[in-house]
Amino acid sequence: MSAAIDRFRLDGRVVLVTGASSGLGTHFAQLLADAGARVAVAARRADKLQAVVDAITQGGGQARALSLDVTSAASVRACFDELASWGAPDVVINNAGVTVTRPLLEQTEEDFDHVLDTNLKGCWLVATEAARRMVAAGQGGSIVNVASILGKRVAGGVAPYAISKAGVVQATKAMALELARHRIRVNALLPGYVVTDLNRDFLTSEAGEKLRSRIPSRRFGEMADLDGPLLLLASDAGAAMSGATVAVDGAHLVSSL
């Protein structure tokens, strides 16, 4: 049994987590550090990354902060250039994402571009650059694209977000197909409604309660619910998995509501 558990470890692996200055990104960074990885945390808000680095290093882990704007190819290349002092990444958690919430007929072109450039183009820029670095280093690796159950279903008021995450799901499959020959696995994690500091007020509101009642499990997810699935996709425990979309949603996707 211990040998199976050991396959979830990431000791000495170089891991990059994008969108790591808050929420799921911060949580994922700490989780991966606890699993033994050397973790590079990246975000546009580079000033907010130091607290993440401090928390990891104070717990005995290794971490560093990198500035990254996923919508800029030049910034993505610069981030990987800086990471190169640790070597090519073994694992990339493509987590950076944004949303704009308002009715479809009130959405603007700027709203659409902001969401799609970050969530979909940013995912593509980071994943392809990571893959180039892995191939150049002659190594395989794992790329985990953080999508959403809204990549497979829809909700009102978040059309660009749902469109972008559907693109991430399809991009994951396309990347997995072409990168398998290079021993690079690409999978997507699809969280359902997970409680974070950013959405806690809504999810605990009357509207949030109505939403919770439509989830078959009748509960919102906690960030810790994503730990096992993320480690599975990132580590050797998931060595035969590529092109998979792993939903963590309390059976929401399979419901009709």
C-alpha positions as CSV (number, residue, x, y, z in Angstrom):
1,M,0.0,0.0,0.0
2,S,2.8,2.4,0.8
3,A,4.2,2.1,-2.7
4,A,0.9,3.1,-4.2
5,I,0.7,6.1,-1.8
6,D,4.3,7.1,-2.7
7,R,3.3,7.5,-6.3
8,F,1.3,10.6,-5.3
9,R,4.5,12.2,-4.0
10,L,6.3,14.9,-6.0
11,D,9.6,15.0,-4.2
12,G,12.1,17.2,-6.0
13,R,9.8,17.9,-9.0
14,V,9.7,21.4,-10.4
15,V,6.1,22.7,-10.4
16,L,4.7,26.0,-11.7
17,V,1.3,27.2,-10.5
18,T,-0.3,30.1,-12.3
19,G,-2.9,32.4,-10.7
20,A,-1.3,31.5,-7.4
21,S,-1.8,34.8,-5.5
22,S,-5.2,33.8,-4.1
23,G,-7.9,31.2,-3.9
24,L,-7.4,27.8,-5.5
25,G,-4.0,28.8,-6.8
26,T,-2.6,29.5,-3.3
27,H,-4.2,26.3,-2.0
28,F,-2.7,24.2,-4.9
29,A,0.7,25.7,-4.3
30,Q,0.7,24.7,-0.7
31,L,-0.6,21.2,-1.4
32,L,2.1,20.5,-4.0
33,A,4.8,21.8,-1.7
34,D,3.5,19.5,1.0
35,A,3.8,16.7,-1.5
36,G,7.6,17.5,-1.9
37,A,7.6,19.7,-5.0
38,R,9.7,22.8,-5.5
39,V,6.9,25.2,-6.3
40,A,7.1,28.4,-8.4
41,V,4.0,30.5,-7.8
42,A,3.2,33.0,-10.6
43,A,0.6,35.7,-11.0
44,R,0.2,39.3,-12.3
45,R,-0.1,40.5,-8.7
46,A,3.5,39.5,-7.9
47,D,3.4,41.6,-4.6
48,K,0.8,39.2,-3.2
49,L,2.9,36.1,-3.9
50,Q,5.4,36.7,-1.2
51,A,2.9,35.6,1.5
52,V,2.4,32.3,-0.4
53,V,6.2,31.8,-0.6
54,D,6.6,32.6,3.0
55,A,3.9,30.1,4.1
56,I,5.5,27.3,2.1
57,T,9.1,28.0,3.2
58,Q,8.1,28.4,6.9
59,G,6.5,24.9,6.6
60,G,9.8,23.5,5.3
61,G,9.1,23.6,1.6
62,Q,10.8,25.3,-1.3
63,A,9.0,28.1,-3.2
64,R,9.7,31.1,-5.3
65,A,7.6,33.9,-6.8
66,L,7.5,34.7,-10.5
67,S,5.7,37.6,-12.3
68,L,3.4,36.4,-15.0
69,D,0.7,37.8,-17.3
70,V,-0.7,34.8,-19.0
71,T,-2.3,36.9,-21.7
72,S,1.2,38.0,-22.9
73,A,3.4,35.5,-24.8
74,A,6.5,37.6,-23.9
75,S,5.6,37.5,-20.2
76,V,5.0,33.7,-20.4
77,R,8.4,33.2,-22.1
78,A,10.1,35.4,-19.5
79,C,8.5,33.5,-16.6
80,F,9.8,30.2,-18.0
81,D,13.2,31.8,-18.6
82,E,13.4,32.8,-14.9
83,L,12.2,29.3,-13.8
84,A,15.0,27.7,-15.9
85,S,17.4,28.2,-13.0
86,W,15.5,25.3,-11.4
87,G,15.2,23.5,-14.7
88,A,12.4,22.7,-17.0
89,P,9.0,22.2,-15.2
90,D,7.9,18.7,-14.4
91,V,4.4,19.8,-13.6
92,V,2.3,22.9,-14.6
93,I,-1.0,23.8,-13.0
94,N,-2.7,26.1,-15.4
95,N,-5.0,27.8,-12.9
96,A,-5.1,31.5,-13.9
97,G,-8.7,32.6,-14.6
98,V,-11.2,35.4,-14.4
99,T,-14.9,36.0,-14.9
100,V,-17.3,38.8,-15.6
101,T,-20.8,38.4,-14.2
102,R,-23.6,40.2,-16.0
103,P,-26.4,39.3,-18.4
104,L,-25.5,38.3,-21.9
105,L,-27.1,41.4,-23.5
106,E,-25.1,43.6,-21.2
107,Q,-21.7,41.9,-21.9
108,T,-19.3,44.0,-23.9
109,E,-16.5,43.1,-26.3
110,E,-14.0,44.1,-23.7
111,D,-15.6,41.7,-21.2
112,F,-15.4,38.8,-23.7
113,D,-11.8,39.6,-24.7
114,H,-10.7,39.9,-21.0
115,V,-12.2,36.5,-20.1
116,L,-11.2,34.6,-23.2
117,D,-7.7,36.1,-23.3
118,T,-7.0,35.0,-19.7
119,N,-8.8,31.7,-19.5
120,L,-8.4,30.2,-22.9
121,K,-5.5,32.0,-24.7
122,G,-3.6,32.2,-21.4
123,C,-4.1,28.4,-20.9
124,W,-2.8,27.8,-24.4
125,L,0.2,30.1,-24.1
126,V,1.4,28.6,-20.8
127,A,0.8,25.0,-21.8
128,T,2.5,25.2,-25.1
129,E,5.5,27.1,-23.7
130,A,5.8,24.5,-20.9
131,A,5.6,21.7,-23.4
132,R,8.4,23.3,-25.5
133,R,10.6,23.5,-22.4
134,M,9.9,19.9,-21.4
135,V,10.7,18.6,-24.9
136,A,13.9,20.7,-25.1
137,A,15.0,19.2,-21.8
138,G,14.3,15.7,-23.0
139,Q,11.8,15.0,-20.3
140,G,8.1,14.2,-19.9
141,G,5.8,16.0,-17.6
142,S,2.2,16.7,-16.6
143,I,0.1,19.7,-17.4
144,V,-3.2,20.2,-15.5
145,N,-5.6,22.7,-16.9
146,V,-8.1,24.0,-14.4
147,A,-11.4,24.2,-16.2
148,S,-14.8,24.1,-14.6
149,I,-18.1,22.2,-14.8
150,L,-19.3,25.2,-16.8
151,G,-17.1,24.0,-19.5
152,K,-19.6,21.2,-20.0
153,R,-22.8,22.9,-18.9
154,V,-24.0,26.5,-18.7
155,A,-25.3,29.1,-16.2
156,G,-26.8,32.5,-16.6
157,G,-24.7,35.6,-16.5
158,V,-21.4,34.1,-17.2
159,A,-21.4,33.4,-20.9
160,P,-17.8,34.3,-21.7
161,Y,-16.6,32.2,-18.7
162,A,-18.5,29.1,-19.8
163,I,-17.4,29.6,-23.4
164,S,-13.7,29.9,-22.3
165,K,-13.9,26.8,-20.1
166,A,-15.5,24.8,-22.8
167,G,-12.5,25.8,-24.9
168,V,-10.1,24.7,-22.1
169,V,-11.7,21.3,-22.1
170,Q,-11.3,20.9,-25.8
171,A,-7.8,22.3,-25.7
172,T,-6.8,19.8,-23.1
173,K,-7.9,16.9,-25.4
174,A,-6.0,18.4,-28.4
175,M,-2.9,19.0,-26.4
176,A,-3.0,15.5,-24.9
177,L,-3.2,14.0,-28.4
178,E,-0.2,15.8,-29.8
179,L,2.0,15.7,-26.7
180,A,1.6,12.0,-25.8
181,R,4.5,11.1,-28.0
182,H,6.7,13.4,-25.9
183,R,5.6,11.7,-22.7
184,I,3.7,14.8,-21.7
185,R,0.3,14.2,-20.1
186,V,-2.4,16.9,-20.3
187,N,-5.6,16.6,-18.2
188,A,-8.3,19.0,-17.0
189,L,-9.7,19.4,-13.5
190,L,-13.3,20.5,-13.5
191,P,-14.3,21.9,-10.1
192,G,-17.9,22.5,-9.3
193,Y,-19.0,25.2,-7.0
194,V,-16.1,25.4,-4.5
195,V,-16.2,27.8,-1.5
196,T,-13.3,30.3,-1.6
197,D,-12.9,33.8,-0.1
198,L,-14.0,35.3,-3.3
199,N,-17.4,33.6,-3.5
200,R,-18.1,32.8,0.1
201,D,-20.6,35.7,0.5
202,F,-22.6,34.7,-2.5
203,L,-22.6,31.0,-1.7
204,T,-23.9,31.7,1.8
205,S,-26.6,34.0,0.5
206,E,-30.2,33.2,-0.3
207,A,-29.3,32.8,-3.9
208,G,-26.4,30.6,-3.0
209,E,-28.8,28.4,-0.9
210,K,-31.0,27.9,-4.0
211,L,-28.0,26.9,-6.0
212,R,-26.9,24.4,-3.3
213,S,-30.4,22.8,-3.4
214,R,-29.9,21.9,-7.1
215,I,-26.6,20.0,-6.5
216,P,-27.4,16.3,-6.0
217,S,-25.0,16.1,-3.0
218,R,-26.6,19.1,-1.5
219,R,-23.3,20.6,-0.6
220,F,-20.7,23.0,-2.1
221,G,-17.2,21.8,-2.4
222,E,-14.3,22.7,-0.2
223,M,-10.9,23.4,-1.6
224,A,-9.6,20.2,0.1
225,D,-12.0,18.2,-2.0
226,L,-9.7,19.0,-5.0
227,D,-6.5,17.7,-3.3
228,G,-6.8,14.1,-4.2
229,P,-7.8,14.7,-7.9
230,L,-5.1,17.3,-8.4
231,L,-2.4,15.1,-7.0
232,L,-3.6,12.2,-9.1
233,L,-3.3,14.2,-12.3
234,A,0.0,15.9,-11.3
235,S,1.9,12.8,-10.1
236,D,3.0,9.4,-11.2
237,A,-0.2,8.0,-9.7
238,G,-1.9,9.2,-12.9
239,A,0.8,8.1,-15.3
240,A,-1.6,6.5,-17.7
241,M,-4.1,9.4,-17.7
242,S,-4.0,12.0,-20.5
243,G,-6.9,13.8,-22.2
244,A,-9.1,13.2,-19.1
245,T,-11.6,15.6,-17.7
246,V,-12.0,15.0,-14.0
247,A,-15.1,16.6,-12.5
248,V,-15.2,17.3,-8.7
249,D,-18.8,18.6,-8.3
250,G,-21.0,16.4,-6.1
251,A,-22.7,14.9,-9.2
252,H,-23.7,18.3,-10.5
253,L,-22.7,17.5,-14.1
254,V,-24.8,14.4,-14.2
255,S,-27.9,16.1,-12.9
256,S,-30.5,17.8,-15.1
257,L,-30.7,20.9,-12.9
